[in-house]
Amino acid sequence: MRLPPVEFPSVSWDAQLLERWTVLERKSASMGAKAGNNDAFEQMLALLRGMASSGRFDRLPELLQRRLTARALSWLWLNDEVIASRLLNPQLLTALLDAQQPRLTRMTLQQLAQLYFRRFDRLDEKEGFREILERSLLQQLDLIPPSKIQTSQADPLVTLKREGHWLLSIDGPRHLAERVRQGGRELGETFQELGLHGFDDGRYGDICRAHFYLETLRHLPPGESDPVLDELLKPSVAKAPFEGARRIGHVALEILIDRAGQEPGYVWQNFILNLAGDPRISSSAVNFREWWQPLGHERIQKVRGWLSKEDLRLFLQAVEQYALETANTEMQRMFPARKRFLEGLFKLKLIRNTRLLLGGKAQQSVKRILGKDVKTSFARMDGPMNDKAVIYLDCGDFHLVEGSHSFKIWVYLAAPGEALRTYERNTFSHYDLTTTVPGIYKKLYPGLPYDAFVHTPYTWQNKVFTFLAENGIAVDIEQLLSPEDYRLQLRKFGIPAVSSRRTVVPPSAKEEAKTATRSATVSKQGTEDAAAPTSRNVDVLSRARRPDDVASESANGAVKARAVVPGDGKPVSQQTAKPSFSSLQLAALRHLNAHPHCEFHALLEAVSGQGGNVLNVRTMLEGSLSQYVKQDEDGAWLLSSSGVQLLAERTAAAPTNATRSVPEAATATATATATATATATATAAAGSRLAKLEPFALAVLHYFAANPGDKVRYAANVLEVDTRLVNQALFGPLKGICTQDDKYGWHLTDAAQRELEAFETQAEKS
């Protein structure tokens, strides 16, 4: 049977009735907010505030057993920042939960849930409080009995009881944002449907929105602007957690850098520099470690390549401005040719990297013209270079050092040392650029040509072209000259003939000297174990080279083959002694051989099976293995030439089973079997829990073993991570292994201490 459609009568509300309804709505909202806030509640609030101000909490244990106290305390935590800063801590929360048996009231529990959503990751400022509160909420939610009343609106506590296992996790905002996006919904609408209306007004909601911003970046046309870029520059958004140690800002940088080509455009490049700063700074700088190191070597190099063009722009700006301010007509006449030459190198894609150097007056000139647009990093010059600008250009097959005025153009066939290439040094003088740098080049590459030319009009370019051609390097000179200058070059000089024999750039004398020094080193102290120190008392705060490290390096060096003269006066040749290495050291060297430019934490993970931890691996790299390893400009580790040669020698010298005698092979097999059996037995007997730990958790464990009683923030500083990550390790995989004292310091339990000692002993033996 088909029924006719229902027609609802149209009801019109006049303005007076609508106004009355609005007044009633406001009164209803006000009454709801004040529900339960009677005189007794206000008196309890005043009492708790008085305790917080005076510091006297004698009555608090007794008061916490009352439901009214629990509701008032959770209300203060949620709504009073000042009181929360004094009373919000893990100890008081634990005392509250213990006193409120068998469970918290719904109102108190809901206020704690609101507190969690409002503060979220910032709760970790209280020594791991976020995870403690998360765990407490989940436990209390499990105790809530099923609701007997059905309402049209979702109950926030029922929602959290059902979905809290993922909503309340540290990755909850990311999971929620993904669900909302996949469903094509709005975030605010989803919060309301879950019964969490108003829960999105704090950090949790902000981080959810930040994930939406990232999705916008993934679909933003390259180089274009969008309001989300301004939002992502806010520290509260950029530093919000994303996943693990990564922040929202890290992911935003990765998206833009990966999506941009060789020309990111002003908007995207400006955003990257505003958020992370210029990556061309020392790898030990705080800003570099915080923002650039997590992005990896390839992204860093890509952005440095972009900024080379910015260096050139600033250099040319300084040259042009100086010519105008000094009314130097000759320099003004030369400027177009120099600009065309340098910009032509970029168009030919010859420039790989640059370094800009500005004198004090040149800096002021550039900043006065460009103002806040100057965001790139540059080195400084003093003395006679105060009014000059200099740019170093790495063109792959050749290298240039060009000055703004009263400075020759220097042409090298190889990098003239590391001073201009790395970002560890920030100040240069005229003597450095004209004497020290060429001197280093001559020491590194004896006999390798280089030259310097005065900027004589119409001839200096030809001198550069001729020098390159004589050494077998061809360049498209037409792209480096204006049409008029090109025609003049052809008439006056012609095109330089490029030599068919390319000048070979030999390995630098520095690398050869390292190899020679290592092979000629005489051990003065006899052979000793080269194992990196695994003692828990290692001073991890000191990055200086220690005397015992130097001694260890000397002992590890190869002993020079020398003649020993016995009583008959006839020299007898002694065999060269090989340095001995622990399994940890060999594992590190072999990993770096297979994976050059390896980040420290990746190396740490690779050698964790040999007992490697943050303390002994860092000390080993900077101490006993320092002559075999080195760091690149981004702080990543690789083998030095000595290390490469060492592994090659060990590989060549290692006997194979085929070359051993039968008794030797049998003995080796028996020894290996016995060792494997002993290792398995020892591992099963001691350190079984520790063997399952991830490298970072093991690093945290070693820190507190070496520094018992330290607080989380000290460990975070030494390990160079957020306190949140240390707290996650302590309250996660290290729970029951580490314990916290009443002063918030952390210690290993006695059992864990014994396990660690056994674990380290076994690692050394294996």
Protein Blocks (a to p, Z undefined) as FASTA:
>chain_A
ZZdddddddddddfklmmmmmmmmmmmmmmmmmgoiafklmmmmmmmmmmmmnopaklmm
mmmmpmklmmmmmmmmmmmmklmmmmgcfklmmmmmmmmccbdcfklmmmmmmmmmmnmm
mmmmngollmmmmmmmmmmmmmpccdfbdcfbdcfklmmmmmmmmmmmmklmmmmmmmmm
mnopafklmmmmnopghjlmmmklmmmmmmmmmmmmmmgcghiacfklmmmmpmklmmpc
fbhjbcfklmmmmmmmmmpcfbnojmlmmmmmmmnopabbcfkbmklmmmmmmnojklmm
mmmmmmmmmmmmmmmmmmmmmmmmnopaklmmmmmmmmmmmmmmmmnomafbdcddddfk
lmmmmmmmnmmmlmbdcdddehjllmgccddddehjaccdddfbhpacdddfbdebjklm
mmmbcbdcfklmmmmmmmmmmmmmghiacddddddehklmmmmmmmmmmnopacdfklmp
cfklmmmmmmmnopadddfbdcdddddfklmmmmmmmmmpccfkbpadfbdcfbfkbcfk
bmbdcfklmmmmmmmpccdddddddfkopacddddddddddfklmmmmmmmmmmghiafk
lmmmmmmmnopafklmmmmmmmmmmmmgccdfkopacddfklmmmmmmmmmmpccfklpc
fklmmmmmmmmmmmmmmmmmmmmmgoklmmmpcfklmmmmmmmmmmghiafklmmmmnop
afklmmmmmmmmmgokaccdfkopacddfklmmmmmmmmmmmmmZZ
